[in-house]
Amino acid sequence: MNLSIYLGVMSGTSLDGIDVAAVKIAQQEIHLIGSYFHPFPDDLKHVVVSLSQNSPATPIEFGELDHKLGSLFSEAIICAIEALSIEQSDIRAIGCHGQTVFHQPDSKYPFTMQLGDPNIIAQKRVSQRSLIFAGKTWRMEVKAHRWFPPFIMKYFLTLKRTSMS
């Protein structure tokens, strides 16, 4: 068991699909193992686009979409592991941004909203020893008026610390 493979999971505003990248970190170097593209289902894409354009939605609809997206991210992760022939026990961490449905960084109370329940990803993850970094961390970054680079730095510093322990 190597425990040095990290997965990054991302979907964008185009909603064409989910990208999963697998990297191996050895000492001070990061090596790309490979990537995998998982298509976004049209029915789910329609719901996300609708919410992103301020269509009214109930808490039940938000909750169900959060669950469905978490399941879709999990499916993409499992397919990527199979496609890239990764040993499940070698996965150290999985980072998943979630799907942005609304972004308001310049308001009086800045926020961004990502859906894709990290609990679903954690439940269905293949390696019980892997860590999950998910949308909640990203939300904290926006609320603290910090953006992408500090988040990435914290993420890789965390990976470095956990890979040395």
C-alpha positions as CSV (number, residue, x, y, z in Angstrom):
1,M,0.0,0.0,0.0
2,N,1.6,3.2,-1.2
3,L,-1.0,5.9,-0.2
4,S,0.5,8.5,-2.4
5,I,-2.2,9.0,-5.1
6,Y,-4.5,12.0,-4.9
7,L,-7.6,12.6,-6.9
8,G,-8.9,16.0,-7.9
9,V,-12.5,16.2,-9.1
10,M,-14.0,19.2,-10.9
11,S,-17.0,20.2,-13.0
12,G,-17.3,23.5,-14.6
13,T,-20.0,26.0,-15.6
14,S,-20.3,24.4,-19.1
15,L,-21.7,21.3,-17.4
16,D,-20.4,19.1,-20.1
17,G,-18.9,16.7,-17.6
18,I,-16.7,15.9,-14.6
19,D,-13.0,15.8,-14.9
20,V,-11.0,13.6,-12.5
21,A,-7.2,13.9,-12.3
22,A,-5.0,11.4,-10.6
23,V,-1.6,12.5,-9.4
24,K,1.2,10.8,-7.5
25,I,3.2,12.9,-5.0
26,A,6.7,11.7,-4.3
27,Q,9.0,13.8,-2.1
28,Q,8.7,17.3,-3.7
29,E,7.4,16.3,-7.1
30,I,3.9,15.8,-8.5
31,H,3.4,13.4,-11.4
32,L,0.2,13.2,-13.4
33,I,-1.0,9.6,-13.6
34,G,-3.8,10.4,-15.9
35,S,-7.2,12.0,-16.2
36,Y,-10.8,10.8,-16.8
37,F,-13.8,12.6,-18.2
38,H,-17.3,11.6,-17.0
39,P,-20.2,13.0,-19.0
40,F,-22.9,15.1,-17.2
41,P,-26.4,13.7,-17.7
42,D,-28.7,16.1,-19.7
43,D,-31.5,16.0,-17.1
44,L,-29.2,17.0,-14.3
45,K,-27.6,19.7,-16.4
46,H,-31.0,21.2,-17.0
47,V,-31.8,21.4,-13.3
48,V,-28.4,23.0,-12.5
49,V,-28.7,25.5,-15.2
50,S,-32.2,26.4,-14.0
51,L,-31.0,27.0,-10.4
52,S,-28.0,28.9,-11.6
53,Q,-30.3,31.4,-13.4
54,N,-32.3,32.2,-10.2
55,S,-35.2,29.9,-10.9
56,P,-37.3,29.4,-7.8
57,A,-36.5,26.2,-6.0
58,T,-37.6,24.6,-2.7
59,P,-35.3,23.3,0.0
60,I,-36.3,19.8,-1.1
61,E,-35.2,20.5,-4.6
62,F,-31.8,21.9,-3.4
63,G,-31.3,18.9,-1.1
64,E,-32.2,16.4,-3.8
65,L,-29.9,18.0,-6.3
66,D,-27.1,18.1,-3.7
67,H,-27.6,14.4,-3.2
68,K,-27.7,13.6,-6.9
69,L,-24.6,15.6,-7.6
70,G,-22.7,13.9,-4.8
71,S,-23.7,10.5,-6.3
72,L,-22.6,11.7,-9.7
73,F,-19.2,12.8,-8.4
74,S,-18.8,9.4,-6.6
75,E,-19.7,7.6,-9.9
76,A,-17.1,9.7,-11.7
77,I,-14.5,8.8,-9.1
78,I,-15.2,5.1,-9.2
79,C,-15.1,5.1,-13.1
80,A,-11.8,7.1,-13.1
81,I,-10.2,4.6,-10.7
82,E,-11.2,1.7,-12.9
83,A,-10.2,3.5,-16.2
84,L,-6.8,4.5,-14.8
85,S,-6.1,1.1,-13.1
86,I,-5.5,2.7,-9.7
87,E,-5.3,0.5,-6.6
88,Q,-8.0,1.8,-4.4
89,S,-5.9,1.3,-1.3
90,D,-3.3,3.8,-2.7
91,I,-5.6,6.8,-2.7
92,R,-4.5,9.2,0.0
93,A,-7.1,12.1,-0.6
94,I,-9.9,13.1,-2.9
95,G,-10.5,16.8,-3.5
96,C,-13.9,17.7,-4.9
97,H,-15.0,21.3,-5.5
98,G,-18.6,20.5,-6.0
99,Q,-20.8,22.1,-8.7
100,T,-21.2,25.9,-8.5
101,V,-24.8,26.8,-8.8
102,F,-24.4,30.4,-7.6
103,H,-21.5,32.8,-7.0
104,Q,-21.8,36.2,-5.3
105,P,-18.3,37.3,-4.2
106,D,-19.0,41.0,-4.3
107,S,-22.1,41.3,-2.2
108,K,-22.3,42.7,1.3
109,Y,-22.2,39.0,2.5
110,P,-20.1,37.3,-0.1
111,F,-20.7,33.6,-0.8
112,T,-20.5,30.9,-3.4
113,M,-22.8,27.9,-3.4
114,Q,-21.5,24.5,-4.5
115,L,-23.7,21.4,-4.5
116,G,-22.5,17.8,-4.4
117,D,-22.9,16.4,-0.9
118,P,-19.4,15.4,0.3
119,N,-21.1,13.0,2.7
120,I,-22.3,11.0,-0.3
121,I,-18.7,11.0,-1.7
122,A,-17.3,9.9,1.6
123,Q,-20.0,7.1,1.9
124,K,-19.3,5.7,-1.5
125,R,-15.5,6.3,-1.7
126,V,-13.5,3.3,-2.5
127,S,-10.7,3.8,0.0
128,Q,-11.6,4.1,3.6
129,R,-8.2,5.6,4.4
130,S,-8.5,8.5,2.0
131,L,-9.3,12.0,3.1
132,I,-12.1,14.0,1.4
133,F,-11.6,17.8,0.7
134,A,-14.9,19.1,-0.6
135,G,-16.9,22.2,-1.3
136,K,-17.2,23.2,2.3
137,T,-13.6,24.2,2.3
138,W,-14.0,26.3,-0.8
139,R,-17.0,28.0,0.7
140,M,-14.9,29.1,3.7
141,E,-12.3,30.6,1.4
142,V,-14.9,32.8,-0.3
143,K,-16.4,33.9,3.0
144,A,-13.0,34.9,4.2
145,H,-12.4,36.9,1.0
146,R,-9.7,34.6,-0.1
147,W,-9.6,33.0,-3.5
148,F,-8.3,30.1,-5.4
149,P,-4.5,30.4,-4.8
150,P,-4.7,30.3,-1.0
151,F,-7.0,27.4,-1.2
152,I,-4.7,25.5,-3.4
153,M,-1.7,26.3,-1.2
154,K,-3.5,25.0,1.9
155,Y,-4.6,21.9,0.0
156,F,-1.0,21.0,-1.1
157,L,0.5,21.9,2.3
158,T,-2.1,19.6,3.9
159,L,-1.1,16.9,1.4
160,K,2.5,17.4,2.1
161,R,2.0,17.1,5.9
162,T,-0.2,14.0,5.6
163,S,2.1,12.3,3.2
164,M,5.1,12.8,5.6
165,S,3.3,11.4,8.6
